[in-house]
Amino acid sequence: MSGRIERLLRARADRSRIPILQSFFKTGPGQYAEGDVFIGVTVPQLRLVCRECADATSDDRLRLLRSAVHEERALALLLMVDAFKRADEAGRRTLYEQYLANTATINNWDLVDCSAADIVGGWLAERSRRPLQRLARSRSLWERRIAIVATHHFIRKGEVDETFRVADILLHDEDDLIHKAVGWMLREAGKRDPAAERGFLKSRYTQMPRTMLRYAIERFPERERQAYLRGTI
């Protein structure tokens, strides 16, 4: 299959989208994705190619994951998620290990968000969660985001405690992309267990970055949301 996947991607590329993608994903000097390369393929088109290439090999996926082209890395992760869902335990272990061995190229929020819950969360669901603590304390922004987004898998199963544990580690993180991810996961946890989210926030909300708090309380009743923002809960 070598080369066929890339040709399928490029057949769907639209160069007119490249400046929009470069701006949206912050590829300018000094920004978090400085120098990333886009070819102009949309997410729906990526998912179409993923379905067409469901028989991609492990070598195919790793080649794409190590590509300089953003959409090729995104496709690799979609293919890994699809393979993970179909794999036996040994195959899932391999995919999980390959994922964590290549976090240097899972280097934007969309790449993390389309894959961390399914692969990292999926593998750890019935195992020790200690790897999430290591990731949450990583110097890598993307590994820290992987740690919190991975807990979305547990939230979907009705388990929210791991989200709160990782959120505690990241509570004072300095990066806005972590503030948004933690707030997002707290909000998702609150959909499952509103009382647990409020219990977590009660002793922490005054310490949280404003963006994190705003995301976490986005679905609260307006009067309650304003009380949190004013610090009067």
C-alpha positions in Angstrom: 0.0 0.0 0.0 3.1 2.2 0.2 2.4 5.5 -1.5 -1.3 4.8 -2.3 -2.6 6.4 0.9 -0.6 9.6 0.3 -2.0 9.7 -3.3 -5.5 9.4 -2.0 -5.0 12.2 0.4 -3.5 14.5 -2.2 -6.3 13.8 -4.5 -8.6 15.5 -1.9 -6.3 18.4 -1.1 -7.4 21.9 -1.7 -4.5 24.4 -1.6 -6.9 27.3 -1.0 -7.6 25.9 2.5 -3.9 26.0 3.5 -3.7 29.6 4.8 -6.9 29.0 6.9 -5.5 25.8 8.4 -2.1 27.4 9.1 -3.8 30.3 10.9 -6.3 28.1 12.8 -3.6 25.6 14.0 -1.1 28.3 14.9 1.8 27.5 12.6 3.4 31.0 12.7 6.8 32.0 14.2 6.8 31.4 17.9 3.4 29.6 17.9 2.8 26.1 19.3 2.7 24.5 15.8 5.4 26.7 14.2 6.3 25.3 10.8 3.7 22.5 10.5 2.9 21.6 6.9 -0.7 21.4 5.6 -2.0 20.3 2.2 -5.6 21.3 2.6 -7.6 18.2 3.4 -10.7 18.5 5.6 -11.5 16.2 8.5 -14.5 14.6 6.7 -12.2 13.9 3.7 -9.7 12.3 6.1 -12.3 10.0 7.5 -13.3 9.0 4.0 -9.7 8.1 3.2 -9.5 6.2 6.5 -12.4 4.0 5.5 -10.9 3.4 2.1 -7.6 2.4 3.7 -8.8 0.3 6.6 -6.4 -2.5 5.4 -3.4 -0.2 6.1 -0.5 -2.0 7.7 1.3 -1.1 10.9 4.2 0.1 8.7 1.8 2.3 6.7 0.4 3.9 9.9 3.9 4.5 11.4 5.1 6.0 8.2 2.2 8.4 8.1 2.5 9.2 11.8 6.1 10.3 11.3 5.3 12.5 8.3 6.0 16.2 8.1 2.5 16.7 6.7 -0.2 17.4 9.3 -3.0 15.6 7.5 -0.9 12.5 7.1 -0.3 12.4 10.8 -4.0 12.9 11.4 -4.9 10.1 9.1 -2.4 7.8 10.8 -4.1 8.4 14.1 -7.6 7.8 12.6 -6.3 4.5 11.2 -4.8 3.6 14.6 -8.1 4.3 16.3 -9.9 2.1 13.8 -7.3 -0.7 14.1 -7.4 -0.5 17.9 -11.2 -1.0 17.9 -10.8 -4.2 15.8 -7.6 -5.6 17.4 -7.2 -8.4 19.9 -5.4 -7.6 23.2 -1.9 -8.1 21.8 -2.7 -5.8 18.9 -4.1 -3.2 21.2 -1.0 -3.3 23.4 1.2 -2.8 20.3 -0.9 0.2 19.1 -0.9 1.8 22.6 2.9 1.4 22.8 3.4 2.8 19.3 1.2 5.7 20.2 3.2 6.6 23.3 6.5 6.1 21.5 5.5 8.7 18.9 4.0 11.5 21.0 6.6 13.9 19.5 4.6 13.8 16.3 1.1 13.9 18.0 1.8 17.5 18.3 -1.4 19.5 17.9 -4.6 19.6 19.8 -6.7 18.0 17.0 -4.3 15.1 16.8 -4.5 14.5 20.5 -8.3 14.9 20.6 -9.1 12.5 17.8 -7.1 9.6 19.4 -6.1 9.8 23.0 -9.4 8.7 24.5 -9.8 5.7 22.2 -6.2 4.4 22.3 -4.7 5.6 25.6 -7.9 5.6 27.6 -9.1 2.5 25.8 -6.0 0.5 26.8 -5.9 1.8 30.4 -9.6 1.3 31.1 -9.0 -2.1 32.8 -5.4 -1.4 33.9 -3.4 0.8 36.2 -3.9 4.5 35.4 -0.4 5.4 36.6 0.8 6.1 33.0 -1.6 9.1 33.0 0.1 10.6 36.0 3.5 10.4 34.3 2.0 12.0 31.1 0.3 14.7 33.2 3.7 15.7 34.7 5.5 15.6 31.4 7.4 18.6 30.0 5.6 18.0 26.7 2.4 20.1 26.3 1.0 17.3 24.1 1.6 14.5 26.5 -0.1 16.5 29.2 -3.1 17.1 27.0 -3.1 13.3 26.1 -3.3 12.6 29.8 -6.5 14.6 30.4 -8.2 13.8 27.1 -7.6 10.1 27.6 -9.9 10.2 30.6 -12.8 11.0 28.2 -12.9 7.2 27.6 -13.6 6.6 31.3 -16.2 9.4 31.4 -18.1 7.8 28.6 -18.3 4.6 30.8 -19.6 6.6 33.7 -16.3 6.9 35.6 -15.2 10.4 36.5 -12.7 10.0 39.3 -9.7 9.6 37.0 -10.5 12.9 35.3 -10.5 14.7 38.7 -7.1 13.1 39.6 -5.5 14.2 36.4 -7.1 17.6 36.6 -5.6 18.1 40.0 -2.1 17.5 38.6 -2.8 20.0 35.8 -4.7 22.6 37.9 -1.8 25.1 37.8 -0.5 24.3 34.3 0.6 27.5 32.5 -0.6 26.6 29.0 -3.9 27.7 27.6 -4.4 24.5 25.6 -4.2 22.6 28.9 -6.7 25.0 30.6 -9.2 24.4 27.8 -8.7 20.6 27.8 -9.1 20.3 31.6 -12.1 22.5 31.6 -13.6 20.5 28.7 -13.1 17.2 30.6 -14.5 18.6 33.8 -17.6 19.7 31.9 -17.9 16.3 30.4 -17.5 14.7 33.8 -20.2 17.0 35.1 -22.7 15.7 32.4 -22.3 12.3 34.0 -22.1 13.3 37.6 -23.0 17.0 38.3 -22.6 16.6 42.0 -19.1 15.2 41.6 -18.0 18.1 39.4 -19.4 20.6 41.8 -17.7 18.9 44.7 -14.4 19.0 42.8 -14.8 22.7 41.9 -15.9 23.8 45.4 -12.4 23.8 46.9 -10.5 24.6 43.7 -12.4 27.0 41.5 -10.8 30.1 42.9 -7.3 28.6 42.1 -8.2 27.6 38.5 -7.2 29.6 35.5 -10.1 31.6 34.2 -10.3 29.7 30.9 -10.4 26.4 32.6 -13.2 27.5 34.9 -15.2 29.0 32.1 -15.1 25.7 30.2 -15.9 23.7 33.3 -19.0 25.6 34.2 -20.3 26.3 30.7 -23.4 24.3 31.1 -24.3 25.5 34.6 -27.4 27.7 35.1 -26.5 31.3 34.4 -27.0 32.5 38.0 -24.7 29.8 39.3 -22.2 30.3 36.6 -21.9 34.0 37.4 -21.5 33.2 41.1 -18.5 31.0 40.2 -17.0 33.7 38.1 -17.5 36.3 40.8 -16.0 33.9 43.4 -19.1 33.9 45.6 -20.0 30.2 45.7 
